[in-house]
């Protein structure tokens, strides 16, 4: 992620979700949230810097922009191990497959049973 020097001097803040382990600079998380949330308030950077809670982009599907629904199987999240990207099961790109598909050159990038709450562990593209 590309962080400016000024944002690096602001410190980092933890996502408000109890089970989330991501920390962000206020400016960096605001840029990422603009990709998955339509109405990011303009004062979000200053609110986060003041210590107000925020939900990070890992809690929104990067395709349909909706949050996880643990009661519906197709709306469980596939969570990237390397970055704050998540997908619903139904939104998971074909190239993020559960098994190798040699004829299409697709390598397995998704695994079930490794994360709690029926989530899928992935390495996104």
C-alpha positions in Angstrom: 0.0 0.0 0.0 1.2 3.5 -0.8 1.3 5.6 2.3 2.5 9.2 2.3 5.1 10.4 4.7 2.6 12.6 6.5 0.3 9.6 7.1 3.2 7.5 8.5 3.6 10.1 11.2 0.0 9.9 12.4 0.2 6.5 14.0 -2.0 3.5 13.3 -5.4 2.5 14.6 -7.1 -0.9 14.9 -10.3 -1.8 13.1 -13.3 -1.8 15.5 -14.2 -5.4 14.8 -13.2 -7.5 17.7 -11.8 -10.4 15.6 -10.0 -8.2 13.1 -6.2 -7.8 13.3 -5.7 -5.0 10.8 -4.2 -1.6 11.8 -4.3 1.4 9.5 -3.1 5.0 9.2 -6.2 7.2 9.1 -5.5 8.5 5.5 -4.7 5.0 4.2 -7.8 3.3 5.5 -9.9 6.2 4.2 -8.5 5.7 0.7 -9.2 1.9 0.9 -12.7 2.5 2.2 -13.6 4.7 -0.8 -13.2 1.6 -3.0 -15.8 -0.4 -1.1 -18.1 2.1 0.6 -20.1 4.6 -1.4 -20.5 7.4 1.2 -17.3 7.8 3.2 -17.7 10.9 5.3 -15.1 13.6 4.5 -14.2 13.9 8.2 -13.3 10.2 8.6 -9.6 10.8 8.6 -9.8 13.3 11.5 -12.4 11.1 13.3 -10.1 8.1 13.2 -7.1 10.2 14.3 -9.2 11.2 17.3 -9.7 7.6 18.2 -13.2 7.1 16.9 -14.0 3.5 15.9 -14.1 2.5 12.2 -14.8 -0.7 10.2 -12.0 -1.5 7.8 -12.4 -2.6 4.1 -11.8 -6.3 5.1 -15.4 -6.4 6.3 -16.9 -5.5 2.9 -17.1 -7.6 -0.2 -14.8 -6.0 -2.8 -17.2 -7.0 -5.6 -20.7 -6.3 -4.4 -19.7 -3.9 -1.5 -21.9 -5.6 1.0 -21.0 -6.9 4.5 -20.9 -10.6 5.5 -24.0 -12.4 6.5 -23.0 -15.4 8.6 -26.5 -16.9 8.4 -26.4 -17.4 4.6 -23.8 -19.8 3.2 -23.3 -17.9 -0.1 -22.6 -14.6 1.9 -19.8 -16.1 4.1 -16.5 -14.3 3.5 -13.4 -15.5 1.7 -10.6 -13.5 3.4 -7.2 -12.8 1.8 -4.3 -13.7 4.0 -2.1 -10.9 2.6 -4.3 -7.8 2.2 -7.6 -6.4 3.4 -9.7 -7.9 0.6 -12.7 -10.0 1.2 -15.3 -11.6 -1.1 -18.6 -13.4 -0.5 -18.5 -17.0 -1.6 -20.9 -16.1 -4.4 -18.6 -13.2 -5.5 -15.3 -15.1 -5.5 -13.5 -14.6 -8.8 -13.1 -17.9 -10.8 -9.3 -17.6 -10.8 -9.4 -17.9 -7.0 -10.2 -21.6 -7.1 -10.3 -24.4 -4.4 -8.3 -26.8 -6.6 -5.9 -26.7 -9.4 -7.5 -26.5 -12.9 -4.4 -27.4 -15.0 -6.1 -27.0 -18.4 -7.0 -23.4 -17.6 -3.7 -22.7 -15.8 -5.5 -22.0 -12.5 -3.7 -22.8 -9.2 -5.6 -23.4 -6.0 -5.8 -20.1 -4.0 -8.7 -20.9 -1.6 -9.0 -23.3 1.3 -11.9 -24.1 3.6 -11.7 -25.3 7.2 -8.7 -23.2 8.3 -10.6 -20.1 9.6 -13.4 -19.8 12.1 -17.0 -18.8 11.3 -17.0 -20.9 8.0 -14.7 -18.4 6.3 -12.5 -19.3 3.4 -8.8 -18.5 3.5 -7.6 -17.1 0.1 -4.6 -15.5 -1.6 -6.2 -12.9 -3.8 -5.0 -11.9 -7.2 
